[in-house]
Each structure stands twice: as structure tokens, then as C-alpha cells.
Amino acid sequence: MHVRLELYASLMKHLPPDAVRHRAEVEVDAGTSPHALLDRCGVPREQAHLVLRNGVFLYPEQRDDTPLEEGDVIAVWPPVAGG
């Protein structure tokens, strides 16, 4: 099945080579969790600060046991600092 992975800021370096801007279509097995997808792409879990599934925030404890579905969009931002 296919999902769209969107990585922002410093995480963009983990996108597959065929990514366009900050997005890539990724083929995953049924039952793949958001964390499994990020692990596969080499995104360090401690750098996946804000994770959204179809625009809805996933708490850290949901990222291991929420299976992805066809067409899902996973968007991830690293921790940010500034002022």
C-alpha cells in the first residue's frame, strides 16, 4: 500500500531520493506503524517531535501501535527552538 511521507526542516535529509520538495510516496506493508515507517527511512525517533497522521497529532505512545492505511499522510517536524 502507499502512504505519503512529509519531512520538514532538518529531517528532509531522510527522504528517499525520488522525493519532491519535502514529500515522498512510500510503499509499505499492511500493518506498518508510523514509527516503523520512520525507522525504515532512518529518522531518529528523538528527532520526530511532532508527528501528524492525516493532520491529527499522534502521541508518542500511538506511533508504535497505530497501523497505517492506504493513502495516509504522515508529516513530521523536528524539535524547534528560537525566540
Summary of the structure (lengths in Angstrom):
residues: 83
radius of gyration: 11.8
end to end distance: 40.8
largest distance: 41.5
contacts: 211
relative contact order: 0.30
helix: 23%
strand: 28%
